Amino acid sequence: IVSRRGWKGVVTRVDAATAAWTRELLAGADLAQALQRAQPGFDFGTWLAIALRNDWLKGIRVLRD
């Protein structure tokens, strides 16, 4: 995953399950959809810790039924 910290590019190596999860989110899946489609071996807790540490989260939207 390529992200940035300020103006500096940062590369983070991820496994195939995490790459697939990230593609789901970038394609517009909401959290529930992405979790249902997550590949075996994907660990949301680990992903969230890395995402927070690397500033991958850009916003949160609350969807109402």
mmCIF file of the N, C-alpha and C atoms, coordinates in Angstrom:
data_MODEL
# 
_entry.id   MODEL 
# 
loop_
_atom_site.group_PDB 
_atom_site.id 
_atom_site.type_symbol 
_atom_site.label_atom_id 
_atom_site.label_alt_id 
_atom_site.label_comp_id 
_atom_site.label_asym_id 
_atom_site.label_entity_id 
_atom_site.label_seq_id 
_atom_site.pdbx_PDB_ins_code 
_atom_site.Cartn_x 
_atom_site.Cartn_y 
_atom_site.Cartn_z 
_atom_site.occupancy 
_atom_site.B_iso_or_equiv 
_atom_site.pdbx_formal_charge 
_atom_site.auth_seq_id 
_atom_site.auth_comp_id 
_atom_site.auth_asym_id 
_atom_site.auth_atom_id 
_atom_site.pdbx_PDB_model_num 
ATOM 1   N N  . ILE A 1 1  ? 0.858   -1.168  0.000  1.00 0.00 ? 1  ILE A N  1 
ATOM 2   C CA . ILE A 1 1  ? 0.000   0.000   0.000  1.00 0.00 ? 1  ILE A CA 1 
ATOM 3   C C  . ILE A 1 1  ? 0.897   1.221   0.000  1.00 0.00 ? 1  ILE A C  1 
ATOM 4   N N  . VAL A 1 2  ? 0.605   2.149   -0.890 1.00 0.00 ? 2  VAL A N  1 
ATOM 5   C CA . VAL A 1 2  ? 1.356   3.397   -0.942 1.00 0.00 ? 2  VAL A CA 1 
ATOM 6   C C  . VAL A 1 2  ? 0.466   4.489   -0.371 1.00 0.00 ? 2  VAL A C  1 
ATOM 7   N N  . SER A 1 3  ? 0.984   5.156   0.617  1.00 0.00 ? 3  SER A N  1 
ATOM 8   C CA . SER A 1 3  ? 0.270   6.270   1.227  1.00 0.00 ? 3  SER A CA 1 
ATOM 9   C C  . SER A 1 3  ? 1.270   7.409   1.371  1.00 0.00 ? 3  SER A C  1 
ATOM 10  N N  . ARG A 1 4  ? 0.899   8.439   2.055  1.00 0.00 ? 4  ARG A N  1 
ATOM 11  C CA . ARG A 1 4  ? 1.866   9.500   2.268  1.00 0.00 ? 4  ARG A CA 1 
ATOM 12  C C  . ARG A 1 4  ? 1.755   10.041  3.678  1.00 0.00 ? 4  ARG A C  1 
ATOM 13  N N  . ARG A 1 5  ? 2.851   10.518  4.148  1.00 0.00 ? 5  ARG A N  1 
ATOM 14  C CA . ARG A 1 5  ? 2.943   11.215  5.421  1.00 0.00 ? 5  ARG A CA 1 
ATOM 15  C C  . ARG A 1 5  ? 3.507   12.579  5.079  1.00 0.00 ? 5  ARG A C  1 
ATOM 16  N N  . GLY A 1 6  ? 2.634   13.587  5.129  1.00 0.00 ? 6  GLY A N  1 
ATOM 17  C CA . GLY A 1 6  ? 3.027   14.897  4.624  1.00 0.00 ? 6  GLY A CA 1 
ATOM 18  C C  . GLY A 1 6  ? 3.223   14.782  3.126  1.00 0.00 ? 6  GLY A C  1 
ATOM 19  N N  . TRP A 1 7  ? 4.393   15.170  2.645  1.00 0.00 ? 7  TRP A N  1 
ATOM 20  C CA . TRP A 1 7  ? 4.700   15.072  1.221  1.00 0.00 ? 7  TRP A CA 1 
ATOM 21  C C  . TRP A 1 7  ? 5.563   13.867  0.900  1.00 0.00 ? 7  TRP A C  1 
ATOM 22  N N  . LYS A 1 8  ? 5.829   13.043  1.892  1.00 0.00 ? 8  LYS A N  1 
ATOM 23  C CA . LYS A 1 8  ? 6.694   11.883  1.695  1.00 0.00 ? 8  LYS A CA 1 
ATOM 24  C C  . LYS A 1 8  ? 5.859   10.634  1.421  1.00 0.00 ? 8  LYS A C  1 
ATOM 25  N N  . GLY A 1 9  ? 6.216   9.900   0.369  1.00 0.00 ? 9  GLY A N  1 
ATOM 26  C CA . GLY A 1 9  ? 5.544   8.642   0.072  1.00 0.00 ? 9  GLY A CA 1 
ATOM 27  C C  . GLY A 1 9  ? 5.991   7.550   1.030  1.00 0.00 ? 9  GLY A C  1 
ATOM 28  N N  . VAL A 1 10 ? 5.042   6.720   1.459  1.00 0.00 ? 10 VAL A N  1 
ATOM 29  C CA . VAL A 1 10 ? 5.335   5.630   2.387  1.00 0.00 ? 10 VAL A CA 1 
ATOM 30  C C  . VAL A 1 10 ? 4.784   4.336   1.777  1.00 0.00 ? 10 VAL A C  1 
ATOM 31  N N  . VAL A 1 11 ? 5.614   3.319   1.710  1.00 0.00 ? 11 VAL A N  1 
ATOM 32  C CA . VAL A 1 11 ? 5.198   2.022   1.184  1.00 0.00 ? 11 VAL A CA 1 
ATOM 33  C C  . VAL A 1 11 ? 5.078   1.050   2.352  1.00 0.00 ? 11 VAL A C  1 
ATOM 34  N N  . THR A 1 12 ? 3.930   0.381   2.435  1.00 0.00 ? 12 THR A N  1 
ATOM 35  C CA . THR A 1 12 ? 3.703   -0.622  3.470  1.00 0.00 ? 12 THR A CA 1 
ATOM 36  C C  . THR A 1 12 ? 3.367   -1.936  2.781  1.00 0.00 ? 12 THR A C  1 
ATOM 37  N N  . ARG A 1 13 ? 4.175   -2.953  3.030  1.00 0.00 ? 13 ARG A N  1 
ATOM 38  C CA . ARG A 1 13 ? 3.915   -4.282  2.469  1.00 0.00 ? 13 ARG A CA 1 
ATOM 39  C C  . ARG A 1 13 ? 2.772   -4.934  3.231  1.00 0.00 ? 13 ARG A C  1 
ATOM 40  N N  . VAL A 1 14 ? 1.839   -5.519  2.486  1.00 0.00 ? 14 VAL A N  1 
ATOM 41  C CA . VAL A 1 14 ? 0.710   -6.214  3.104  1.00 0.00 ? 14 VAL A CA 1 
ATOM 42  C C  . VAL A 1 14 ? 0.527   -7.566  2.422  1.00 0.00 ? 14 VAL A C  1 
ATOM 43  N N  . ASP A 1 15 ? -0.162  -8.468  3.101  1.00 0.00 ? 15 ASP A N  1 
ATOM 44  C CA . ASP A 1 15 ? -0.431  -9.781  2.509  1.00 0.00 ? 15 ASP A CA 1 
ATOM 45  C C  . ASP A 1 15 ? -1.610  -9.686  1.538  1.00 0.00 ? 15 ASP A C  1 
ATOM 46  N N  . ALA A 1 16 ? -1.874  -10.778 0.847  1.00 0.00 ? 16 ALA A N  1 
ATOM 47  C CA . ALA A 1 16 ? -2.924  -10.799 -0.182 1.00 0.00 ? 16 ALA A CA 1 
ATOM 48  C C  . ALA A 1 16 ? -4.306  -10.508 0.394  1.00 0.00 ? 16 ALA A C  1 
ATOM 49  N N  . ALA A 1 17 ? -4.597  -11.030 1.585  1.00 0.00 ? 17 ALA A N  1 
ATOM 50  C CA . ALA A 1 17 ? -5.908  -10.807 2.204  1.00 0.00 ? 17 ALA A CA 1 
ATOM 51  C C  . ALA A 1 17 ? -6.103  -9.327  2.532  1.00 0.00 ? 17 ALA A C  1 
ATOM 52  N N  . THR A 1 18 ? -5.064  -8.685  3.010  1.00 0.00 ? 18 THR A N  1 
ATOM 53  C CA . THR A 1 18 ? -5.151  -7.259  3.338  1.00 0.00 ? 18 THR A CA 1 
ATOM 54  C C  . THR A 1 18 ? -5.261  -6.423  2.073  1.00 0.00 ? 18 THR A C  1 
ATOM 55  N N  . ALA A 1 19 ? -4.556  -6.812  1.020  1.00 0.00 ? 19 ALA A N  1 
ATOM 56  C CA . ALA A 1 19 ? -4.671  -6.104  -0.253 1.00 0.00 ? 19 ALA A CA 1 
ATOM 57  C C  . ALA A 1 19 ? -6.093  -6.206  -0.804 1.00 0.00 ? 19 ALA A C  1 
ATOM 58  N N  . ALA A 1 20 ? -6.693  -7.389  -0.711 1.00 0.00 ? 20 ALA A N  1 
ATOM 59  C CA . ALA A 1 20 ? -8.068  -7.579  -1.188 1.00 0.00 ? 20 ALA A CA 1 
ATOM 60  C C  . ALA A 1 20 ? -9.042  -6.738  -0.363 1.00 0.00 ? 20 ALA A C  1 
ATOM 61  N N  . TRP A 1 21 ? -8.843  -6.700  0.941  1.00 0.00 ? 21 TRP A N  1 
ATOM 62  C CA . TRP A 1 21 ? -9.680  -5.891  1.848  1.00 0.00 ? 21 TRP A CA 1 
ATOM 63  C C  . TRP A 1 21 ? -9.596  -4.418  1.447  1.00 0.00 ? 21 TRP A C  1 
ATOM 64  N N  . THR A 1 22 ? -8.389  -3.962  1.201  1.00 0.00 ? 22 THR A N  1 
ATOM 65  C CA . THR A 1 22 ? -8.183  -2.564  0.834  1.00 0.00 ? 22 THR A CA 1 
ATOM 66  C C  . THR A 1 22 ? -8.857  -2.240  -0.493 1.00 0.00 ? 22 THR A C  1 
ATOM 67  N N  . ARG A 1 23 ? -8.768  -3.151  -1.458 1.00 0.00 ? 23 ARG A N  1 
ATOM 68  C CA . ARG A 1 23 ? -9.450  -2.941  -2.741 1.00 0.00 ? 23 ARG A CA 1 
ATOM 69  C C  . ARG A 1 23 ? -10.958 -2.825  -2.539 1.00 0.00 ? 23 ARG A C  1 
ATOM 70  N N  . GLU A 1 24 ? -11.524 -3.649  -1.658 1.00 0.00 ? 24 GLU A N  1 
ATOM 71  C CA . GLU A 1 24 ? -12.968 -3.572  -1.369 1.00 0.00 ? 24 GLU A CA 1 
ATOM 72  C C  . GLU A 1 24 ? -13.346 -2.179  -0.868 1.00 0.00 ? 24 GLU A C  1 
ATOM 73  N N  . LEU A 1 25 ? -12.567 -1.670  0.080  1.00 0.00 ? 25 LEU A N  1 
ATOM 74  C CA . LEU A 1 25 ? -12.873 -0.358  0.642  1.00 0.00 ? 25 LEU A CA 1 
ATOM 75  C C  . LEU A 1 25 ? -12.712 0.743   -0.401 1.00 0.00 ? 25 LEU A C  1 
ATOM 76  N N  . LEU A 1 26 ? -11.651 0.673   -1.180 1.00 0.00 ? 26 LEU A N  1 
ATOM 77  C CA . LEU A 1 26 ? -11.422 1.691   -2.204 1.00 0.00 ? 26 LEU A CA 1 
ATOM 78  C C  . LEU A 1 26 ? -12.484 1.645   -3.294 1.00 0.00 ? 26 LEU A C  1 
ATOM 79  N N  . ALA A 1 27 ? -13.097 0.492   -3.496 1.00 0.00 ? 27 ALA A N  1 
ATOM 80  C CA . ALA A 1 27 ? -14.165 0.347   -4.490 1.00 0.00 ? 27 ALA A CA 1 
ATOM 81  C C  . ALA A 1 27 ? -15.510 0.843   -3.957 1.00 0.00 ? 27 ALA A C  1 
ATOM 82  N N  . GLY A 1 28 ? -15.560 1.218   -2.668 1.00 0.00 ? 28 GLY A N  1 
ATOM 83  C CA . GLY A 1 28 ? -16.784 1.787   -2.123 1.00 0.00 ? 28 GLY A CA 1 
ATOM 84  C C  . GLY A 1 28 ? -17.560 0.910   -1.161 1.00 0.00 ? 28 GLY A C  1 
ATOM 85  N N  . ALA A 1 29 ? -17.059 -0.285  -0.857 1.00 0.00 ? 29 ALA A N  1 
ATOM 86  C CA . ALA A 1 29 ? -17.761 -1.157  0.098  1.00 0.00 ? 29 ALA A CA 1 
ATOM 87  C C  . ALA A 1 29 ? -17.767 -0.508  1.478  1.00 0.00 ? 29 ALA A C  1 
ATOM 88  N N  . ASP A 1 30 ? -18.869 -0.670  2.191  1.00 0.00 ? 30 ASP A N  1 
ATOM 89  C CA . ASP A 1 30 ? -18.873 -0.184  3.565  1.00 0.00 ? 30 ASP A CA 1 
ATOM 90  C C  . ASP A 1 30 ? -18.212 -1.235  4.461  1.00 0.00 ? 30 ASP A C  1 
ATOM 91  N N  . LEU A 1 31 ? -18.021 -0.906  5.710  1.00 0.00 ? 31 LEU A N  1 
ATOM 92  C CA . LEU A 1 31 ? -17.287 -1.781  6.620  1.00 0.00 ? 31 LEU A CA 1 
ATOM 93  C C  . LEU A 1 31 ? -17.926 -3.159  6.732  1.00 0.00 ? 31 LEU A C  1 
ATOM 94  N N  . ALA A 1 32 ? -19.253 -3.208  6.860  1.00 0.00 ? 32 ALA A N  1 
ATOM 95  C CA . ALA A 1 32 ? -19.945 -4.495  6.997  1.00 0.00 ? 32 ALA A CA 1 
ATOM 96  C C  . ALA A 1 32 ? -19.755 -5.355  5.743  1.00 0.00 ? 32 ALA A C  1 
ATOM 97  N N  . GLN A 1 33 ? -19.896 -4.737  4.575  1.00 0.00 ? 33 GLN A N  1 
ATOM 98  C CA . GLN A 1 33 ? -19.717 -5.473  3.325  1.00 0.00 ? 33 GLN A CA 1 
ATOM 99  C C  . GLN A 1 33 ? -18.287 -6.000  3.202  1.00 0.00 ? 33 GLN A C  1 
ATOM 100 N N  . ALA A 1 34 ? -17.332 -5.148  3.499  1.00 0.00 ? 34 ALA A N  1 
ATOM 101 C CA . ALA A 1 34 ? -15.935 -5.551  3.378  1.00 0.00 ? 34 ALA A CA 1 
ATOM 102 C C  . ALA A 1 34 ? -15.602 -6.678  4.349  1.00 0.00 ? 34 ALA A C  1 
ATOM 103 N N  . LEU A 1 35 ? -16.145 -6.616  5.559  1.00 0.00 ? 35 LEU A N  1 
ATOM 104 C CA . LEU A 1 35 ? -15.879 -7.682  6.533  1.00 0.00 ? 35 LEU A CA 1 
ATOM 105 C C  . LEU A 1 35 ? -16.486 -9.006  6.079  1.00 0.00 ? 35 LEU A C  1 
ATOM 106 N N  . GLN A 1 36 ? -17.676 -8.953  5.477  1.00 0.00 ? 36 GLN A N  1 
ATOM 107 C CA . GLN A 1 36 ? -18.305 -10.181 4.977  1.00 0.00 ? 36 GLN A CA 1 
ATOM 108 C C  . GLN A 1 36 ? -17.501 -10.804 3.844  1.00 0.00 ? 36 GLN A C  1 
ATOM 109 N N  . ARG A 1 37 ? -16.871 -9.976  3.040  1.00 0.00 ? 37 ARG A N  1 
ATOM 110 C CA . ARG A 1 37 ? -16.120 -10.460 1.882  1.00 0.00 ? 37 ARG A CA 1 
ATOM 111 C C  . ARG A 1 37 ? -14.646 -10.720 2.183  1.00 0.00 ? 37 ARG A C  1 
ATOM 112 N N  . ALA A 1 38 ? -14.217 -10.440 3.407  1.00 0.00 ? 38 ALA A N  1 
ATOM 113 C CA . ALA A 1 38 ? -12.796 -10.584 3.751  1.00 0.00 ? 38 ALA A CA 1 
ATOM 114 C C  . ALA A 1 38 ? -12.326 -12.018 3.535  1.00 0.00 ? 38 ALA A C  1 
ATOM 115 N N  . GLN A 1 39 ? -11.132 -12.146 3.035  1.00 0.00 ? 39 GLN A N  1 
ATOM 116 C CA . GLN A 1 39 ? -10.548 -13.455 2.779  1.00 0.00 ? 39 GLN A CA 1 
ATOM 117 C C  . GLN A 1 39 ? -10.100 -14.100 4.086  1.00 0.00 ? 39 GLN A C  1 
ATOM 118 N N  . PRO A 1 40 ? -10.016 -15.433 4.093  1.00 0.00 ? 40 PRO A N  1 
ATOM 119 C CA . PRO A 1 40 ? -9.483  -16.113 5.272  1.00 0.00 ? 40 PRO A CA 1 
ATOM 120 C C  . PRO A 1 40 ? -8.080  -15.577 5.583  1.00 0.00 ? 40 PRO A C  1 
ATOM 121 N N  . GLY A 1 41 ? -7.819  -15.392 6.843  1.00 0.00 ? 41 GLY A N  1 
ATOM 122 C CA . GLY A 1 41 ? -6.523  -14.889 7.268  1.00 0.00 ? 41 GLY A CA 1 
ATOM 123 C C  . GLY A 1 41 ? -6.495  -13.387 7.486  1.00 0.00 ? 41 GLY A C  1 
ATOM 124 N N  . PHE A 1 42 ? -7.535  -12.687 7.040  1.00 0.00 ? 42 PHE A N  1 
ATOM 125 C CA . PHE A 1 42 ? -7.568  -11.247 7.259  1.00 0.00 ? 42 PHE A CA 1 
ATOM 126 C C  . PHE A 1 42 ? -7.893  -10.974 8.717  1.00 0.00 ? 42 PHE A C  1 
ATOM 127 N N  . ASP A 1 43 ? -7.122  -10.094 9.346  1.00 0.00 ? 43 ASP A N  1 
ATOM 128 C CA . ASP A 1 43 ? -7.321  -9.733  10.758 1.00 0.00 ? 43 ASP A CA 1 
ATOM 129 C C  . ASP A 1 43 ? -7.636  -8.242  10.831 1.00 0.00 ? 43 ASP A C  1 
ATOM 130 N N  . PHE A 1 44 ? -8.900  -7.930  11.088 1.00 0.00 ? 44 PHE A N  1 
ATOM 131 C CA . PHE A 1 44 ? -9.318  -6.533  11.116 1.00 0.00 ? 44 PHE A CA 1 
ATOM 132 C C  . PHE A 1 44 ? -8.592  -5.746  12.198 1.00 0.00 ? 44 PHE A C  1 
ATOM 133 N N  . GLY A 1 45 ? -8.388  -6.327  13.365 1.00 0.00 ? 45 GLY A N  1 
ATOM 134 C CA . GLY A 1 45 ? -7.704  -5.634  14.455 1.00 0.00 ? 45 GLY A CA 1 
ATOM 135 C C  . GLY A 1 45 ? -6.288  -5.229  14.070 1.00 0.00 ? 45 GLY A C  1 
ATOM 136 N N  . THR A 1 46 ? -5.585  -6.133  13.422 1.00 0.00 ? 46 THR A N  1 
ATOM 137 C CA . THR A 1 46 ? -4.231  -5.822  12.968 1.00 0.00 ? 46 THR A CA 1 
ATOM 138 C C  . THR A 1 46 ? -4.263  -4.741  11.904 1.00 0.00 ? 46 THR A C  1 
ATOM 139 N N  . TRP A 1 47 ? -5.184  -4.873  10.948 1.00 0.00 ? 47 TRP A N  1 
ATOM 140 C CA . TRP A 1 47 ? -5.307  -3.865  9.897  1.00 0.00 ? 47 TRP A CA 1 
ATOM 141 C C  . TRP A 1 47 ? -5.602  -2.493  10.495 1.00 0.00 ? 47 TRP A C  1 
ATOM 142 N N  . LEU A 1 48 ? -6.525  -2.435  11.452 1.00 0.00 ? 48 LEU A N  1 
ATOM 143 C CA . LEU A 1 48 ? -6.906  -1.153  12.047 1.00 0.00 ? 48 LEU A CA 1 
ATOM 144 C C  . LEU A 1 48 ? -5.721  -0.506  12.747 1.00 0.00 ? 48 LEU A C  1 
ATOM 145 N N  . ALA A 1 49 ? -4.946  -1.286  13.494 1.00 0.00 ? 49 ALA A N  1 
ATOM 146 C CA . ALA A 1 49 ? -3.770  -0.734  14.176 1.00 0.00 ? 49 ALA A CA 1 
ATOM 147 C C  . ALA A 1 49 ? -2.775  -0.160  13.172 1.00 0.00 ? 49 ALA A C  1 
ATOM 148 N N  . ILE A 1 50 ? -2.527  -0.886  12.080 1.00 0.00 ? 50 ILE A N  1 
ATOM 149 C CA . ILE A 1 50 ? -1.595  -0.408  11.049 1.00 0.00 ? 50 ILE A CA 1 
ATOM 150 C C  . ILE A 1 50 ? -2.168  0.822   10.354 1.00 0.00 ? 50 ILE A C  1 
ATOM 151 N N  . ALA A 1 51 ? -3.457  0.797   10.062 1.00 0.00 ? 51 ALA A N  1 
ATOM 152 C CA . ALA A 1 51 ? -4.107  1.923   9.387  1.00 0.00 ? 51 ALA A CA 1 
ATOM 153 C C  . ALA A 1 51 ? -4.026  3.191   10.236 1.00 0.00 ? 51 ALA A C  1 
ATOM 154 N N  . LEU A 1 52 ? -4.243  3.069   11.523 1.00 0.00 ? 52 LEU A N  1 
ATOM 155 C CA . LEU A 1 52 ? -4.153  4.233   12.403 1.00 0.00 ? 52 LEU A CA 1 
ATOM 156 C C  . LEU A 1 52 ? -2.716  4.750   12.482 1.00 0.00 ? 52 LEU A C  1 
ATOM 157 N N  . ARG A 1 53 ? -1.786  3.845   12.603 1.00 0.00 ? 53 ARG A N  1 
ATOM 158 C CA . ARG A 1 53 ? -0.372  4.224   12.711 1.00 0.00 ? 53 ARG A CA 1 
ATOM 159 C C  . ARG A 1 53 ? 0.134   4.903   11.430 1.00 0.00 ? 53 ARG A C  1 
ATOM 160 N N  . ASN A 1 54 ? -0.395  4.498   10.283 1.00 0.00 ? 54 ASN A N  1 
ATOM 161 C CA . ASN A 1 54 ? 0.066   5.018   8.998  1.00 0.00 ? 54 ASN A CA 1 
ATOM 162 C C  . ASN A 1 54 ? -0.854  6.068   8.381  1.00 0.00 ? 54 ASN A C  1 
ATOM 163 N N  . ASP A 1 55 ? -1.832  6.532   9.137  1.00 0.00 ? 55 ASP A N  1 
ATOM 164 C CA . ASP A 1 55 ? -2.748  7.583   8.656  1.00 0.00 ? 55 ASP A CA 1 
ATOM 165 C C  . ASP A 1 55 ? -3.511  7.190   7.403  1.00 0.00 ? 55 ASP A C  1 
ATOM 166 N N  . TRP A 1 56 ? -3.931  5.917   7.325  1.00 0.00 ? 56 TRP A N  1 
ATOM 167 C CA . TRP A 1 56 ? -4.697  5.474   6.165  1.00 0.00 ? 56 TRP A CA 1 
ATOM 168 C C  . TRP A 1 56 ? -6.153  5.905   6.229  1.00 0.00 ? 56 TRP A C  1 
ATOM 169 N N  . LEU A 1 57 ? -6.654  6.201   7.405  1.00 0.00 ? 57 LEU A N  1 
ATOM 170 C CA . LEU A 1 57 ? -8.073  6.549   7.545  1.00 0.00 ? 57 LEU A CA 1 
ATOM 171 C C  . LEU A 1 57 ? -8.263  8.029   7.259  1.00 0.00 ? 57 LEU A C  1 
ATOM 172 N N  . LYS A 1 58 ? -9.108  8.317   6.308  1.00 0.00 ? 58 LYS A N  1 
ATOM 173 C CA . LYS A 1 58 ? -9.321  9.699   5.886  1.00 0.00 ? 58 LYS A CA 1 
ATOM 174 C C  . LYS A 1 58 ? -10.667 10.257  6.321  1.00 0.00 ? 58 LYS A C  1 
ATOM 175 N N  . GLY A 1 59 ? -11.532 9.433   6.825  1.00 0.00 ? 59 GLY A N  1 
ATOM 176 C CA . GLY A 1 59 ? -12.840 9.907   7.252  1.00 0.00 ? 59 GLY A CA 1 
ATOM 177 C C  . GLY A 1 59 ? -13.750 8.760   7.620  1.00 0.00 ? 59 GLY A C  1 
ATOM 178 N N  . ILE A 1 60 ? -14.809 9.114   8.293  1.00 0.00 ? 60 ILE A N  1 
ATOM 179 C CA . ILE A 1 60 ? -15.816 8.124   8.701  1.00 0.00 ? 60 ILE A CA 1 
ATOM 180 C C  . ILE A 1 60 ? -17.184 8.693   8.342  1.00 0.00 ? 60 ILE A C  1 
ATOM 181 N N  . ARG A 1 61 ? -17.986 7.856   7.716  1.00 0.00 ? 61 ARG A N  1 
ATOM 182 C CA . ARG A 1 61 ? -19.366 8.227   7.405  1.00 0.00 ? 61 ARG A CA 1 
ATOM 183 C C  . ARG A 1 61 ? -20.285 7.274   8.138  1.00 0.00 ? 61 ARG A C  1 
ATOM 184 N N  . VAL A 1 62 ? -21.290 7.787   8.789  1.00 0.00 ? 62 VAL A N  1 
ATOM 185 C CA . VAL A 1 62 ? -22.282 6.969   9.455  1.00 0.00 ? 62 VAL A CA 1 
ATOM 186 C C  . VAL A 1 62 ? -23.470 6.833   8.511  1.00 0.00 ? 62 VAL A C  1 
ATOM 187 N N  . LEU A 1 63 ? -23.774 5.589   8.139  1.00 0.00 ? 63 LEU A N  1 
ATOM 188 C CA . LEU A 1 63 ? -24.905 5.327   7.256  1.00 0.00 ? 63 LEU A CA 1 
ATOM 189 C C  . LEU A 1 63 ? -26.096 4.946   8.104  1.00 0.00 ? 63 LEU A C  1 
ATOM 190 N N  . ARG A 1 64 ? -27.209 5.533   7.807  1.00 0.00 ? 64 ARG A N  1 
ATOM 191 C CA . ARG A 1 64 ? -28.440 5.216   8.536  1.00 0.00 ? 64 ARG A CA 1 
ATOM 192 C C  . ARG A 1 64 ? -29.352 4.408   7.637  1.00 0.00 ? 64 ARG A C  1 
ATOM 193 N N  . ASP A 1 65 ? -30.079 3.471   8.241  1.00 0.00 ? 65 ASP A N  1 
ATOM 194 C CA . ASP A 1 65 ? -31.014 2.637   7.467  1.00 0.00 ? 65 ASP A CA 1 
ATOM 195 C C  . ASP A 1 65 ? -32.183 3.412   6.961  1.00 0.00 ? 65 ASP A C  1 
# 
